[in-house]
Every structure is written in structure tokens, then in C-alpha cells.
Amino acid sequence: MDITFKNVSYIYQANSPFAHKAIDDLSFHIPSGSFVAVIGHTGSGKSTLIQHLNGLVKPTAGEVTIGDFHLTPEQKPKNMKELRSRVGVVFQYPEHQLFEETVEKDIAFGPENFGVSKSEIKHRIQQITPAVGLTEELLERSPFELSGGQMRRVAIAGVLAVRPDVLVLDEPTAGLDPRGQKEMMKMFYQLHQEQGLTTILVTHSMEDAVKYADHVIILNKGTKYMEGKPEAVFTQKKALNKVQLDVPEMVQFLNQFQTKLGKEIPFDRQSIKQVAQSIQQIIKGAESS
């Protein structure tokens, strides 16, 4: 599903002494099937942006278009339930939203609410469980007996069981150890590719953004500060530093390499192995000259 924000603004408690503009004249377009990273510090407007994606709020000004659904200051779509079935949101610490007696019941809760038949739900659970790294024997256990990482996977399975076209990830690896973070992001990227999802990753991690996203939007104080391909955005150190963001570690390394050795290796989202090969070629060239 394509997503378009056109001159969108949103004011909390509008027309009151406590009015606060969280988003200001925000415009961007996300093509269907993209993997987009939205980056910004607390107060940049990320959470408010997310709330527009499944109609939790409607814009104070402008228009939000998600597929065939339109949200304007005057109206929300009449079929809000369908919109929310098409846009799955994994909020921070989704495991806090678990409440059913068993893992299976918790995963089934979402699709049941959207009117999916029991036989179809069972089929979906069989497909989703291994995709999120859960085993079948866990289905009859209480989700509260599981580890934190397993509980998060159960909550994510519940979102995926609805079969959304758009998957919104709000700091999905928060609180996980480095290994858990790596496994979780790898899982999301695999799901993105296999299911052809439009994926929006809201994150503080420049490393995750540069590794997985094909487009980056940087927010600052409710406005769009920068936008573009990761290799273009993440090389602009001075611009990023102005909004208290830093370049990814790989870009820092390549900058230091150029400063110390006077040799440039252009950043193109290379792996560590690819960078090592480039350095090896430079060294060989220096030795042979």
C-alpha cells in the first residue's frame, strides 16, 4: 500500500491554552513494498506520525492517504476497521499488551476481532509461529511463562496474524540484548521480503536504518528535516550533528580512514567484508606503485 502525507499538521489540544503542534506541514510519499526508516529524537513527531497511519488521530490540516483510505481534518474513512486490519503496528514493548491465557489465544485475538474464521486463524497461526521464531509446543503455554524475547515474538505474531499490508515498527528492539536485537531485525526484514510488506521502521538506531531501509526520513521538531536514500543522508555528518544525530559507525570508520591515509572509499552501504576487500586493494595498489 502506498502512503502519502500531504502538508499534514497535527495539534494536540487545539484551541486551548495547552495547544501543542506535534507535526508541522509534513509531506512525504512511501511507495508500496518499501522499507522506510523514520528517525528523530523524542519530540520530533514520530509517535504522532504513527498514530495517523491507522487512524488513531486525523490531521489538523492536510491529508493522509493510505492505499484507498483518506484522512482529512473533516473526516476519517467510514471503514476504519478495515484500515486498521491493513496497517499493523508493533508498538514499543508490545509484550506489555499480552493478556490471554495461552499463546495461541493471544495470537488469535486480533484476527478474531476482524471476523476471520476459526479454521483460517488456525491456519495462519501454523504459518506465523515458525516465521517469528516460536515453536508449536509453546502455543498452549501461558505467554507470561515465556522469556521477554519470546513474549515479544508472541505479540508480533498477533499483529501479523491479521495479515496487514503495512507493518509499522516502533523501536521494535528496545530493551533487547545485542543478539536479540540482531535476530529481531533479521526476522522483520525477512518477513518484509517474503510477504511484500510496506514496512516503516521508527528507530533511534542508525545502524538498523542503514542496514535495512531503502529510504530514510529524518524528523526534527515536527518537521521533515532530511529525506533520501541512506547512502545519501548518512554521509551528511554536519547536517545530522545539527539535530544531535551521528553518522553510522561504518561511515565514521570510512571518514577516519580517509583522514589518516588520504584514500577515499565511498560509502555505499557495504558490509564489513566488502570494506575490508576495498582496503586490501588499496594496500596492494600502494605496494605495487
Residue frames as qw, qx, qy, qz and C-alpha x, y, z in Angstrom:
[[0.000, 0.886, 0.463, 0.000, 0.00, 0.00, 0.00],
 [0.355, 0.464, -0.029, 0.811, 1.28, 3.44, -0.94],
 [0.365, -0.723, -0.439, 0.389, 1.34, 6.02, 1.87],
 [0.310, 0.493, 0.123, 0.804, 1.27, 9.79, 1.30],
 [0.255, -0.690, -0.401, 0.545, 1.33, 12.67, 3.76],
 [0.305, 0.558, 0.313, 0.706, 0.41, 15.96, 2.08],
 [0.019, -0.505, 0.142, -0.851, 1.04, 19.14, 4.12],
 [0.653, -0.496, -0.568, -0.066, -0.01, 17.35, 7.29],
 [0.003, 0.440, -0.476, 0.762, -0.09, 19.19, 10.62],
 [0.611, -0.470, -0.633, -0.076, -1.38, 17.95, 13.94],
 [0.082, -0.504, 0.362, -0.780, -2.08, 19.96, 17.10],
 [0.413, -0.313, -0.815, 0.260, -2.71, 18.32, 20.45],
 [0.159, -0.659, -0.546, 0.492, -5.44, 20.05, 22.50],
 [0.222, 0.332, 0.352, 0.846, -6.11, 22.53, 19.69],
 [0.234, -0.644, -0.258, -0.681, -7.90, 25.77, 20.58],
 [0.696, -0.673, -0.243, 0.060, -6.82, 25.54, 24.20],
 [0.159, -0.922, 0.350, -0.049, -4.06, 27.18, 26.27],
 [0.656, -0.412, 0.621, 0.121, -2.25, 23.82, 26.16],
 [0.799, 0.589, 0.036, -0.112, -2.16, 23.53, 22.34],
 [0.423, -0.571, 0.609, 0.353, 0.99, 21.87, 21.03],
 [0.712, 0.586, -0.232, -0.310, 1.86, 21.38, 17.35],
 [0.762, -0.322, 0.550, 0.113, 3.42, 17.91, 17.11],
 [0.590, 0.203, 0.584, 0.519, 3.61, 17.76, 13.29],
 [0.110, 0.765, 0.047, -0.633, 4.01, 20.80, 11.08],
 [0.540, 0.708, -0.205, -0.407, 3.37, 20.80, 7.31],
 [0.457, -0.358, 0.798, 0.162, 4.76, 17.30, 6.81],
 [0.775, 0.496, -0.091, -0.381, 4.84, 15.83, 3.29],
 [0.150, -0.446, 0.857, 0.210, 6.34, 12.59, 2.00],
 [0.846, 0.215, -0.193, -0.448, 5.48, 9.56, -0.13],
 [0.403, -0.364, 0.839, -0.033, 6.19, 5.91, 0.65],
 [0.592, 0.245, -0.566, -0.519, 5.76, 3.55, -2.33],
 [0.931, -0.169, 0.091, -0.310, 4.17, 0.16, -1.74],
 [0.962, 0.104, -0.143, 0.209, 6.71, -2.50, -0.78],
 [0.283, 0.720, -0.378, 0.509, 9.29, -0.03, 0.54],
 [0.709, -0.431, -0.407, 0.383, 11.27, -0.37, 3.75],
 [0.110, 0.771, -0.027, 0.627, 11.45, 3.13, 5.23],
 [0.542, -0.294, -0.512, 0.598, 13.23, 4.26, 8.39],
 [0.136, -0.866, -0.158, -0.455, 11.84, 7.26, 10.30],
 [0.651, -0.105, -0.398, 0.638, 14.45, 8.75, 12.61],
 [0.066, -0.704, 0.021, -0.707, 14.32, 11.54, 15.15],
 [0.174, 0.097, -0.718, 0.667, 14.77, 12.31, 18.82],
 [0.105, -0.566, -0.761, 0.298, 11.98, 12.43, 21.40],
 [0.080, 0.721, 0.249, -0.642, 9.59, 15.23, 20.47],
 [0.101, -0.262, 0.582, 0.763, 10.37, 15.05, 16.76],
 [0.611, 0.245, -0.053, -0.750, 6.85, 13.85, 15.86],
 [0.215, 0.197, -0.932, -0.213, 7.48, 10.14, 15.27],
 [0.124, 0.242, 0.899, -0.344, 4.75, 8.86, 17.60],
 [0.408, 0.529, 0.248, -0.702, 2.18, 11.28, 16.19],
 [0.364, 0.411, -0.624, -0.556, 3.07, 10.17, 12.66],
 [0.073, 0.006, -0.997, 0.003, 2.43, 6.55, 13.66],
 [0.263, 0.383, 0.690, -0.555, -1.00, 7.40, 15.08],
 [0.455, 0.505, -0.134, -0.721, -2.06, 8.82, 11.71],
 [0.184, 0.298, -0.855, -0.383, -1.17, 5.61, 9.90],
 [0.170, -0.268, -0.945, -0.079, -4.02, 3.56, 11.36],
 [0.258, -0.585, -0.416, -0.647, -6.43, 6.39, 12.06],
 [0.461, -0.454, -0.595, 0.476, -5.93, 6.78, 15.80],
 [0.026, -0.666, -0.163, 0.728, -5.88, 10.51, 15.05],
 [0.533, 0.667, 0.413, 0.317, -6.79, 12.55, 11.98],
 [0.467, 0.136, 0.005, 0.874, -4.75, 15.52, 10.76],
 [0.037, -0.693, -0.340, 0.635, -5.48, 19.04, 11.98],
 [0.384, 0.758, -0.177, -0.498, -4.51, 20.18, 8.47],
 [0.134, 0.479, -0.795, -0.347, -3.55, 18.42, 5.26],
 [0.900, 0.106, -0.086, -0.414, -4.34, 14.90, 4.08],
 [0.330, -0.397, 0.856, 0.019, -3.08, 11.40, 4.82],
 [0.815, 0.292, -0.244, -0.437, -3.61, 8.75, 2.13],
 [0.364, -0.342, 0.865, -0.041, -3.01, 5.06, 2.86],
 [0.239, 0.209, 0.906, 0.279, -3.89, 2.98, -0.16],
 [0.096, -0.525, -0.592, -0.604, -7.54, 3.86, -0.87],
 [0.403, -0.715, -0.519, 0.241, -8.10, 5.36, 2.58],
 [0.228, 0.558, -0.005, 0.798, -8.09, 9.12, 3.14],
 [0.423, -0.633, -0.490, 0.425, -7.87, 11.01, 6.42],
 [0.175, 0.542, 0.095, 0.817, -8.56, 14.76, 6.46],
 [0.029, -0.062, 0.501, -0.863, -9.49, 17.27, 9.20],
 [0.573, -0.045, -0.064, -0.816, -13.13, 16.89, 8.18],
 [0.923, -0.028, -0.017, -0.383, -13.40, 13.12, 8.11],
 [0.335, -0.383, 0.859, 0.060, -11.96, 9.68, 8.73],
 [0.355, 0.064, -0.803, -0.474, -12.74, 6.74, 6.44],
 [0.756, -0.238, 0.017, -0.610, -16.07, 5.08, 7.21],
 [0.965, -0.003, -0.262, -0.009, -14.40, 1.67, 7.10],
 [0.137, -0.802, 0.520, -0.260, -11.85, 2.36, 9.87],
 [0.836, -0.282, 0.459, -0.110, -11.90, -1.28, 10.93],
 [0.884, 0.414, 0.115, 0.184, -10.65, -2.34, 7.51],
 [0.274, 0.851, -0.327, 0.306, -7.90, 0.30, 7.59],
 [0.427, -0.664, 0.553, -0.265, -6.70, -1.00, 10.95],
 [0.927, -0.020, 0.375, 0.001, -6.67, -4.54, 9.61],
 [0.741, 0.620, 0.000, 0.258, -4.44, -3.39, 6.74],
 [0.207, 0.739, -0.407, 0.496, -1.97, -1.46, 8.92],
 [0.840, -0.390, -0.342, 0.158, -0.31, -3.50, 11.67],
 [0.019, 0.830, -0.331, 0.449, 1.52, -1.55, 14.37],
 [0.803, -0.201, -0.435, 0.354, 4.13, -3.11, 16.66],
 [0.200, -0.923, 0.081, -0.318, 4.44, -0.58, 19.47],
 [0.167, 0.556, -0.689, 0.433, 7.38, -0.33, 21.88],
 [0.152, -0.143, 0.874, -0.438, 7.37, -3.24, 24.33],
 [0.598, -0.080, -0.431, -0.671, 4.39, -4.96, 22.65],
 [0.466, -0.097, -0.864, 0.165, 4.66, -7.80, 25.19],
 [0.078, 0.074, 0.530, -0.841, 3.01, -5.45, 27.72],
 [0.559, 0.084, -0.131, -0.814, -0.22, -5.85, 25.73],
 [0.441, -0.007, -0.888, -0.131, -0.44, -9.63, 26.18],
 [0.448, -0.241, 0.403, -0.761, -3.36, -10.78, 28.34],
 [0.846, -0.004, -0.306, -0.437, -4.82, -14.11, 27.19],
 [0.836, -0.409, 0.338, -0.141, -4.43, -17.47, 28.97],
 [0.827, -0.028, 0.443, 0.345, -2.39, -19.11, 26.23],
 [0.213, -0.390, 0.458, 0.770, -0.05, -18.05, 23.45],
 [0.159, 0.301, 0.812, 0.473, -2.46, -19.41, 20.84],
 [0.019, -0.799, -0.593, 0.103, -5.38, -17.37, 22.19],
 [0.188, -0.739, 0.025, 0.647, -3.29, -14.21, 22.27],
 [0.193, -0.175, 0.629, 0.733, -2.20, -14.61, 18.66],
 [0.068, 0.454, 0.829, 0.318, -5.80, -15.35, 17.64],
 [0.034, -0.648, -0.486, 0.586, -7.27, -12.29, 19.38],
 [0.048, 0.457, -0.243, -0.854, -6.61, -9.80, 16.54],
 [0.171, 0.002, -0.767, -0.618, -7.96, -11.82, 13.62],
 [0.082, -0.476, -0.863, 0.147, -10.98, -12.89, 15.70],
 [0.021, 0.621, 0.303, -0.723, -11.86, -9.22, 16.21],
 [0.201, 0.427, -0.404, -0.783, -11.68, -8.67, 12.45],
 [0.794, 0.243, 0.169, -0.531, -14.07, -11.56, 11.77],
 [0.364, 0.446, -0.791, -0.205, -11.63, -14.17, 10.49],
 [0.900, -0.162, -0.249, -0.320, -12.96, -17.74, 10.72],
 [0.696, -0.576, 0.423, -0.069, -11.54, -20.14, 13.32],
 [0.918, 0.150, 0.279, 0.237, -10.21, -22.51, 10.67],
 [0.499, 0.762, -0.053, 0.410, -8.43, -19.68, 8.88],
 [0.303, -0.856, 0.333, -0.254, -6.99, -18.39, 12.18],
 [0.867, -0.319, 0.376, 0.077, -5.62, -21.84, 12.95],
 [0.805, 0.446, 0.165, 0.355, -4.03, -21.97, 9.51],
 [0.195, 0.888, -0.158, 0.386, -2.48, -18.51, 9.98],
 [0.570, -0.727, 0.362, -0.128, -1.08, -19.42, 13.40],
 [0.924, -0.036, 0.310, 0.221, 0.58, -22.52, 11.91],
 [0.629, 0.626, 0.076, 0.455, 2.25, -20.31, 9.29],
 [0.026, -0.901, 0.150, -0.406, 3.20, -17.39, 11.53],
 [0.776, -0.614, 0.144, 0.008, 4.55, -19.30, 14.53],
 [0.841, -0.067, 0.194, 0.501, 7.74, -20.57, 12.84],
 [0.413, 0.712, 0.137, 0.550, 8.13, -17.28, 10.91],
 [0.210, -0.868, 0.160, -0.420, 8.56, -15.35, 14.18],
 [0.326, 0.444, -0.748, 0.371, 10.80, -17.98, 15.74],
 [0.583, -0.273, 0.496, -0.583, 8.27, -19.71, 18.02],
 [0.130, 0.096, -0.978, -0.131, 7.76, -23.46, 18.33],
 [0.532, -0.322, -0.551, -0.556, 4.40, -25.23, 18.23],
 [0.561, -0.330, -0.709, 0.272, 4.71, -26.58, 21.78],
 [0.150, -0.075, -0.332, 0.928, 4.61, -23.01, 23.13],
 [0.270, -0.340, -0.440, -0.786, 1.07, -22.41, 21.84],
 [0.614, -0.538, -0.546, -0.186, -0.66, -23.98, 24.85],
 [0.530, -0.231, -0.437, 0.689, 1.56, -22.26, 27.41],
 [0.110, -0.924, -0.289, 0.227, 0.77, -19.02, 29.16],
 [0.498, 0.730, -0.057, 0.464, 2.60, -16.12, 27.46],
 [0.294, -0.865, 0.255, -0.316, 3.64, -14.94, 30.94],
 [0.884, -0.349, 0.282, 0.134, 5.73, -18.08, 31.43],
 [0.783, 0.480, 0.090, 0.385, 7.93, -17.20, 28.47],
 [0.523, -0.250, 0.003, 0.815, 11.12, -15.18, 28.26],
 [0.104, 0.706, 0.109, -0.692, 10.92, -11.49, 27.40],
 [0.060, 0.364, -0.634, -0.679, 12.09, -12.14, 23.86],
 [0.018, 0.245, 0.947, 0.207, 9.56, -14.92, 23.35],
 [0.105, 0.664, 0.586, -0.452, 6.74, -12.73, 24.72],
 [0.130, 0.607, -0.193, -0.759, 7.64, -10.05, 22.21],
 [0.055, 0.125, -0.839, -0.527, 7.53, -12.59, 19.39],
 [0.080, 0.472, 0.870, -0.117, 4.05, -13.68, 20.53],
 [0.132, 0.722, 0.279, -0.620, 2.84, -10.07, 20.41],
 [0.102, 0.476, -0.519, -0.702, 4.34, -9.61, 16.95],
 [0.043, 0.126, 0.953, 0.271, 2.70, -12.84, 15.78],
 [0.153, 0.619, 0.674, -0.374, -0.64, -11.40, 16.92],
 [0.185, 0.687, -0.101, -0.695, -0.11, -8.37, 14.68],
 [0.085, 0.334, -0.767, -0.541, 0.97, -10.48, 11.71],
 [0.222, 0.257, 0.939, -0.060, -1.96, -12.88, 12.13],
 [0.353, 0.691, 0.340, -0.531, -4.26, -10.11, 10.89],
 [0.634, 0.274, 0.503, 0.520, -2.21, -10.14, 7.67],
 [0.058, 0.875, 0.090, -0.473, -1.56, -6.41, 7.28],
 [0.687, 0.633, 0.122, 0.335, -0.23, -4.84, 4.09],
 [0.163, 0.775, -0.295, 0.534, 1.68, -2.21, 6.08],
 [0.782, -0.389, -0.381, 0.304, 3.85, -3.07, 9.08],
 [0.005, -0.855, 0.192, -0.482, 4.82, -0.21, 11.40],
 [0.797, -0.173, -0.423, 0.394, 7.65, -0.96, 13.83],
 [0.183, -0.905, 0.089, -0.374, 8.03, 1.47, 16.74],
 [0.091, -0.667, 0.682, -0.286, 11.50, 0.88, 18.24],
 [0.914, -0.070, -0.264, -0.300, 10.91, -2.90, 17.94],
 [0.768, 0.133, -0.519, 0.351, 14.23, -3.92, 19.52],
 [0.192, -0.690, 0.306, -0.628, 14.02, -1.67, 22.60],
 [0.672, -0.496, 0.397, -0.379, 15.18, -3.47, 25.75],
 [0.993, 0.116, -0.010, 0.029, 16.65, -6.48, 23.95],
 [0.578, -0.561, 0.417, 0.420, 20.28, -7.54, 24.24],
 [0.131, 0.606, -0.508, -0.598, 22.52, -7.11, 21.13],
 [0.104, -0.033, 0.956, 0.272, 21.92, -10.68, 19.96],
 [0.250, 0.557, 0.750, -0.255, 18.15, -10.32, 20.42],
 [0.221, 0.742, -0.005, -0.633, 18.18, -7.01, 18.53],
 [0.061, 0.418, -0.730, -0.537, 20.02, -8.57, 15.62],
 [0.137, 0.187, 0.968, 0.093, 17.70, -11.60, 15.47],
 [0.252, 0.652, 0.557, -0.449, 14.57, -9.43, 15.71],
 [0.239, 0.700, -0.205, -0.641, 15.60, -7.09, 12.87],
 [0.002, -0.244, 0.877, 0.413, 16.66, -10.00, 10.70],
 [0.213, 0.381, 0.891, -0.121, 13.23, -11.57, 11.26],
 [0.280, 0.732, 0.291, -0.548, 11.39, -8.35, 10.33],
 [0.159, 0.591, -0.496, -0.616, 13.44, -7.91, 7.17],
 [0.085, -0.021, 0.965, 0.248, 12.78, -11.50, 6.11],
 [0.249, 0.570, 0.730, -0.283, 9.04, -11.02, 6.68],
 [0.202, 0.721, -0.047, -0.662, 9.18, -7.76, 4.72],
 [0.112, 0.416, -0.722, -0.542, 10.73, -9.52, 1.74],
 [0.090, 0.119, 0.985, 0.092, 8.67, -12.72, 1.85],
 [0.156, 0.629, 0.721, -0.244, 5.29, -11.01, 2.29],
 [0.272, 0.470, 0.374, 0.752, 5.94, -7.92, 0.19],
 [0.273, -0.785, -0.477, 0.285, 5.06, -5.63, 3.08],
 [0.164, 0.774, -0.064, 0.609, 5.36, -1.87, 3.18],
 [0.709, -0.416, -0.409, 0.396, 7.50, -1.56, 6.30],
 [0.013, 0.844, -0.107, 0.525, 8.03, 1.59, 8.35],
 [0.736, -0.216, -0.439, 0.468, 10.74, 1.36, 10.99],
 [0.180, -0.908, 0.060, -0.373, 10.68, 4.10, 13.64],
 [0.886, -0.169, -0.209, 0.378, 14.07, 3.93, 15.31],
 [0.234, -0.931, 0.243, 0.138, 16.95, 5.66, 17.03],
 [0.738, -0.278, 0.513, 0.340, 19.37, 3.10, 15.58],
 [0.329, 0.747, -0.355, -0.455, 21.28, 4.49, 12.64],
 [0.159, -0.336, 0.907, 0.198, 22.85, 1.05, 12.21],
 [0.449, 0.351, 0.811, -0.128, 19.47, -0.66, 11.67],
 [0.418, 0.781, 0.154, -0.437, 18.35, 2.11, 9.34],
 [0.186, 0.695, -0.567, -0.400, 21.42, 1.90, 7.14],
 [0.230, -0.189, 0.948, 0.108, 21.35, -1.91, 7.05],
 [0.301, 0.367, 0.878, -0.054, 17.67, -2.49, 6.24],
 [0.305, 0.754, 0.341, -0.471, 15.96, 0.66, 4.92],
 [0.534, 0.334, 0.467, 0.620, 15.89, 1.68, 1.27],
 [0.033, 0.702, 0.187, 0.687, 14.67, 5.18, 2.20],
 [0.422, -0.304, -0.539, 0.663, 15.15, 7.42, 5.25],
 [0.120, -0.796, -0.254, -0.537, 13.04, 10.25, 6.67],
 [0.437, -0.115, -0.506, 0.734, 14.55, 12.35, 9.47],
 [0.237, -0.827, -0.412, -0.302, 12.18, 14.40, 11.63],
 [0.387, -0.032, -0.387, 0.837, 13.07, 17.35, 13.82],
 [0.107, 0.278, 0.388, -0.872, 10.58, 19.27, 15.97],
 [0.513, 0.512, 0.564, -0.396, 7.62, 18.02, 13.95],
 [0.496, 0.750, -0.181, -0.399, 9.03, 18.85, 10.52],
 [0.938, 0.230, 0.119, 0.232, 10.81, 16.84, 7.85],
 [0.310, -0.823, 0.319, 0.354, 14.49, 17.72, 8.24],
 [0.059, 0.497, -0.753, -0.427, 16.05, 15.38, 5.67],
 [0.853, 0.220, 0.380, -0.283, 14.91, 12.65, 3.32],
 [0.495, 0.648, -0.512, -0.270, 16.54, 10.32, 0.81],
 [0.905, 0.115, -0.406, 0.059, 18.46, 7.11, 0.29],
 [0.757, -0.626, -0.006, 0.187, 20.54, 6.01, 3.31],
 [0.747, 0.015, 0.130, 0.651, 23.83, 6.35, 1.44],
 [0.203, 0.634, 0.155, 0.730, 22.99, 9.99, 0.64],
 [0.449, -0.810, -0.117, -0.358, 21.55, 11.00, 4.03],
 [0.827, -0.540, -0.020, 0.157, 24.01, 9.26, 6.34],
 [0.704, 0.153, 0.007, 0.694, 27.11, 10.81, 4.79],
 [0.031, 0.746, 0.080, 0.661, 25.98, 14.35, 5.73],
 [0.567, -0.219, -0.586, 0.537, 27.70, 14.48, 9.10],
 [0.082, 0.032, -0.213, 0.973, 27.36, 18.23, 9.77],
 [0.474, -0.262, -0.311, -0.781, 23.66, 18.29, 8.94],
 [0.720, -0.321, -0.613, -0.056, 23.00, 15.27, 11.16],
 [0.466, -0.110, -0.515, 0.711, 25.03, 16.70, 14.02],
 [0.136, -0.255, 0.006, -0.957, 22.86, 19.84, 13.96],
 [0.714, -0.326, -0.161, -0.598, 19.92, 17.73, 15.16],
 [0.467, -0.513, 0.655, -0.300, 22.03, 15.67, 17.61],
 [0.970, 0.156, 0.166, -0.087, 22.31, 12.66, 15.33],
 [0.270, -0.631, 0.644, 0.337, 25.52, 10.97, 14.31],
 [0.624, 0.427, -0.528, -0.387, 26.52, 9.05, 11.23],
 [0.985, -0.128, -0.050, -0.105, 26.58, 5.22, 11.35],
 [0.658, -0.583, 0.409, 0.246, 29.75, 3.52, 12.60],
 [0.764, 0.241, 0.424, 0.423, 30.72, 2.40, 9.11],
 [0.307, 0.876, 0.131, 0.348, 30.60, 5.99, 7.82],
 [0.398, -0.884, 0.244, 0.012, 32.67, 7.14, 10.80],
 [0.785, -0.268, 0.445, 0.338, 35.27, 4.47, 10.02],
 [0.640, 0.515, 0.354, 0.448, 35.46, 5.41, 6.33],
 [0.036, 0.975, 0.002, 0.219, 35.85, 9.10, 7.26],
 [0.559, -0.736, 0.362, 0.123, 38.70, 8.27, 9.66],
 [0.814, 0.064, 0.436, 0.378, 40.32, 6.03, 7.05],
 [0.468, 0.755, 0.212, 0.408, 40.31, 8.89, 4.54],
 [0.212, -0.961, 0.129, -0.119, 41.61, 11.40, 7.10],
 [0.650, -0.597, 0.439, 0.169, 44.53, 9.22, 8.22],
 [0.667, -0.051, 0.614, 0.420, 45.52, 7.58, 4.93],
 [0.144, 0.524, -0.260, -0.798, 44.24, 10.09, 2.38],
 [0.094, -0.018, -0.880, -0.465, 42.38, 7.39, 0.48],
 [0.541, 0.056, 0.186, -0.819, 38.62, 7.59, -0.08],
 [0.008, -0.172, -0.974, -0.144, 36.30, 4.61, -0.03],
 [0.387, -0.202, -0.179, -0.882, 32.84, 5.92, -0.99],
 [0.345, 0.046, 0.786, -0.510, 30.06, 4.77, 1.33],
 [0.517, 0.059, -0.539, -0.662, 27.60, 2.51, -0.46],
 [0.804, -0.281, 0.206, -0.482, 26.12, 0.54, 2.44],
 [0.599, 0.374, -0.707, 0.025, 28.90, -2.04, 2.17],
 [0.890, -0.422, -0.172, -0.005, 29.36, -4.92, 4.55],
 [0.466, -0.773, 0.406, 0.144, 32.46, -5.09, 6.77],
 [0.779, -0.014, 0.532, 0.332, 33.81, -7.79, 4.46],
 [0.533, 0.729, 0.289, 0.318, 33.37, -5.56, 1.39],
 [0.092, -0.978, 0.175, -0.067, 35.13, -2.65, 3.12],
 [0.668, -0.512, 0.491, 0.224, 38.00, -4.97, 4.10],
 [0.749, 0.311, 0.459, 0.363, 38.35, -6.04, 0.46],
 [0.294, 0.920, 0.098, 0.240, 38.46, -2.39, -0.66],
 [0.365, -0.865, 0.341, 0.045, 41.18, -1.62, 1.92],
 [0.786, -0.184, 0.514, 0.289, 43.13, -4.67, 0.76],
 [0.634, 0.608, 0.326, 0.350, 43.01, -3.46, -2.83],
 [0.025, 0.984, -0.092, 0.148, 44.23, 0.00, -1.78],
 [0.582, -0.661, 0.453, 0.139, 47.13, -1.51, 0.16],
 [0.795, 0.125, 0.489, 0.337, 48.08, -3.79, -2.75],
 [0.452, 0.823, 0.194, 0.284, 47.97, -0.81, -5.10],
 [0.200, -0.946, 0.250, -0.045, 50.23, 1.22, -2.80],
 [0.716, -0.427, 0.508, 0.218, 52.73, -1.65, -2.53],
 [0.741, 0.321, 0.468, 0.360, 52.94, -2.18, -6.28],
 [0.299, 0.929, 0.102, 0.193, 53.41, 1.53, -7.09]]
